[in-house]
């Protein structure tokens, strides 16, 4: 077996930390090209820790080590937990990746469905309010620039694009 190194342009660096795993195509897929390449993993952390692994077991161990290291990495910025406000380096396990203690996130995720629905509804209301404020600022700006009221309304509502001529 020969070793095929992953693309060096994609390797993580101190400026752009992360983990890169290169694994060959598996022979369990029909019509797949069977590569003699050995799996390779390279990781560089923002705290300066770095490692390289060759072989399936070593790559799996490196990925597990990287995953375990990330929550308590000293190079990660301390931010307030989105649930309790206490400083933390941890991230929520959900899709958001917001700063959150594992316990806080678990309690939040276990809330009754009605409470979560209300929280999401409040977020949607805040987003609509922000959109209205932006539209009001745009309206003021277009008014100062001398646009006609019907043109301003078309621009704000999205009923007119720059390719169309306004109705006279």
Secondary structure, DSSP 8 states (H G I E B T S, - for coil): -------GGG---SSS-EEEEE----TTSTT--------EEEEE-TTS-EEEEESHHHHHHHHHHHHHHHHT-TTS--EE-TTT--EES-B-SSSS--B--HHHHHHHHTS-HHHHHHHHHHHHHHHHHHHHHHHHHHHHHHHHTT--HHHHHHHHHT---TTS----
